[in-house]
Amino acid sequence: MEYWIISTTDDKGNKAVGGGIMERQMPEHHITNYINVESIDEYSSKIKKLGGKVLSPKHAVPGMGYFVLCQDTENNNFAIWESDQNAK
């Protein structure tokens, strides 16, 4: 699968919004916004406590970090991301 990393800078050259893009994997594949968090485990618990759902177990992206797919109380899907170069 091809995946392109996107990075941006502000008008002063400071790192700003980043992300990635890949080809749709199936017709029902939707855009997923990822939110950077310090701890997947901590924020997964917060999401459940506030009425959201965790839709997938914690997935490792080797050498980069972890993510979990989630859904908010209005059925909008999103993901949380924890950077960790030691992820396996």
N, C-alpha and C positions, 0 to 999 in steps of 0.2 A: 504494500500500500504506500502510495506517495503521500507525504505530509510536509507541508511548508510552514516553517516558523516565521511569524511576523513580529517585528519589534519596531517600536517607534520612539522618537525623542520629542521633547518639548522644544520651544523656541530658544532655549538656553543650552540644548544638547543633553539634558538629563533624560535618563531612561523613563519612558512613559508607558502607555498601554501596550501590551504584548498579547500574542495569541498564536493560533495556528489554523491552517485550513487543509482539508483533504477532500477528495472526491466522495460524493454520496455513495454509501455502501449498499443501499437498497432503496426502493421507492419511498418507503415510509421513514427514512432516515432524516431527522430534523436537525436544525442548528442547535448546538448545545453551548451555552455560556458557562465558562469555568470561573469559579471564584477562588482566589488564592487564600488559604487559611494556614495557620500555624500548626494545627493538629486535626487530621481527618477524624480521629476517634472523638475528640472533644466536640467538634462541630457536627458530627453525625448525631451525637446525643442531643445537642441543642435543637437540631432540625426536627427530630422526633418529638422532643418535649414541647415545641411550639406548633405541633400539628402537621408538620410535613412528613414526607416518607423518604426512606432510603431505599432506592430501587435495586441497588447492586451491592455486592460485597466490595471491600477495599481491593482495588486492582493496582498492581505494581507496574510501572513503566521503568524497566531496568536502567539504572544510572541517572534517572531524572526525578522520579517521585511517585506519588500515589494519587488515585482519584476514586471518587464514589459518585454514582449517578443518583440524583435526588428529584423530588417533586414537591412543590410548595402547596399551600392550602387551596390554591385556585387551579391546581393540576398543570402548572407550568413546570417543565423539566429544566433542570440545571445540574451542574456538577460542582463539586468542591475539589480542590487540588492542594496537595502538600508537597512542596519541593523537598527532595532528599536524594542526594547523589549516591547514597548507599542502597537505594531501593533495588530489590532483587525479585 
